[in-house]
Amino acid sequence: MSTFSIFLVLITIVCFLLIVVIMVQNPKGGGLSSTISGTQMLGGVQKTTDFLDKSTWTLATILIALILLSSLSFTGALGDTGSKLIEKTEAPASTPAQQTPAPATPAAK
């Protein structure tokens, strides 16, 4: 398994987690924190909102870092190194260049 494939799997996992965390939040301040009806549960409503906010930023930062690292580890399998198209367009070295005759100059009168 190549390094790029490992990064691709990690990026997919982080994207899924980021989608879940964003979907749990509510833009109007509700979301998961509004369904908890008491402050006795796991630090209260404010702690839940802070946790979701911090986890969103953390996952977004990890996603950007993984994308940048994956682009650095990309070896260029689709690059110029083994392209058959480039080999076809290059002039073969063994054939001599065709000679074109020089244009005739008109005779001076």
N, C-alpha and C positions, 0 to 999 in steps of 0.2 A: 504494500500500500504506500503510495507516494505521499510526500509531505503536503502537497496541495490537496489531496483527498482527505487527509486528516483535518486540515484547516476547513475544508468544505463541510465536514460533519460537525465540527465545533461551531461554525457559523450558523448552521441550521438549528442546532440545539439552542444557541443563544437567541436566535430570532424567535423560536417558539416560546421560550421563557419571556422574552420581551413582549410578545403579543399577549400572553396570559396576564402579565403584570399590568399592562395598559388597559386590557379589557376589564380588569377588576376595579380599576379606578373609575370614578364618575367625575366629569368636568365641573359639575356644580357643587362638589363637596360631599356628595353622597357616597355611592359605591359600596365597598366593603365596610367602610367605617360607619355608614348609616344603618347597616343591618345589625350591628352589635349594639344592643340596647343598654349596655351598662359599662361603667368604667372599671369594673372589677376584672375584666377579661384581658389578660396579657398586656397590661400597661395602659389600657384604655384606648379610646378612639383616636386621640392625637398621636399616640405612638404608632398606630396602624397606618395613618396617613403619612407620617414621617418615614416609616419603613418602606412603604410603596414608592414614595418619591425618591428616596435614596437608591432603592433597587432599580428603578427605572433609569436613573442617571448612570449607575454602575454598569448595568447591562448594555446601555448604549455606548459607553466608553469601551467596554470589552469588545463589542461588535466592531467598532471602528478600528481598534487595535488589531483584531483578527483579520479584518479585510486588508489592512495595510501589510501585515505580515504575510498573508497569503499571496499578495501581489509580488512581494519580494522573493517568495519561495517558488514562484511559477517559473518553470524551466523553459518555457517557450516551445512546447510540443507542436504548436501551430506556427512557429516562427520560420525563419529563412533557412535553418540548418539543414533540413532534409526535404526541401521543396522540390518536387518534380517539375513544377511549372517554371521555376528559375532555370533548371537544367535544360529544358526544352527551348527557352528563349535565348540562351547563350549561344554564340556562334561557335561551331566546332573549331578546335585549334588546328586540326590536320588538313582542312581544306584551304587552298589558297584564295585570297581575295580576288574577285573578278576585276579584270582590267577593262576600263572603259576607254575607248579611243578619244584622243584629244580633238576638240572641234577644229575644223578646218578654218583657217583665216582667209578672208577674201584677198584676192590679188590686188596689189596696188596698181593704179593706172598712171 
